Amino acid sequence: MTVSLKHLIGRGITYWIFFRSSNEKSLLDHGLNVGVACLLCKGVSRFEEYVL
């Protein structure tokens, strides 16, 4: 388990849908670093584009 995943789980963030209403600033406020926040925001939009 990665440090970022442990951090998210520790904050109660366990579903990808949380990121639909998140932006990089809110993820930074949750303690994630800039790179992870950026990748998560981009990843959710791509996930929705190709899967949903």
Secondary structure as a PSIPRED ss2 file (coil, helix, strand):
# PSIPRED VFORMAT (PSIPRED V4.0)

   1 M C   1.000  0.000  0.000
   2 T C   1.000  0.000  0.000
   3 V H   0.000  1.000  0.000
   4 S H   0.000  1.000  0.000
   5 L H   0.000  1.000  0.000
   6 K H   0.000  1.000  0.000
   7 H H   0.000  1.000  0.000
   8 L H   0.000  1.000  0.000
   9 I H   0.000  1.000  0.000
  10 G H   0.000  1.000  0.000
  11 R C   1.000  0.000  0.000
  12 G C   1.000  0.000  0.000
  13 I C   1.000  0.000  0.000
  14 T C   1.000  0.000  0.000
  15 Y C   1.000  0.000  0.000
  16 W H   0.000  1.000  0.000
  17 I H   0.000  1.000  0.000
  18 F H   0.000  1.000  0.000
  19 F H   0.000  1.000  0.000
  20 R H   0.000  1.000  0.000
  21 S H   0.000  1.000  0.000
  22 S C   1.000  0.000  0.000
  23 N C   1.000  0.000  0.000
  24 E H   0.000  1.000  0.000
  25 K H   0.000  1.000  0.000
  26 S H   0.000  1.000  0.000
  27 L H   0.000  1.000  0.000
  28 L H   0.000  1.000  0.000
  29 D H   0.000  1.000  0.000
  30 H C   1.000  0.000  0.000
  31 G C   1.000  0.000  0.000
  32 L C   1.000  0.000  0.000
  33 N C   1.000  0.000  0.000
  34 V H   0.000  1.000  0.000
  35 G H   0.000  1.000  0.000
  36 V H   0.000  1.000  0.000
  37 A H   0.000  1.000  0.000
  38 C H   0.000  1.000  0.000
  39 L H   0.000  1.000  0.000
  40 L H   0.000  1.000  0.000
  41 C H   0.000  1.000  0.000
  42 K H   0.000  1.000  0.000
  43 G H   0.000  1.000  0.000
  44 V H   0.000  1.000  0.000
  45 S H   0.000  1.000  0.000
  46 R H   0.000  1.000  0.000
  47 F H   0.000  1.000  0.000
  48 E H   0.000  1.000  0.000
  49 E H   0.000  1.000  0.000
  50 Y H   0.000  1.000  0.000
  51 V H   0.000  1.000  0.000
  52 L C   1.000  0.000  0.000
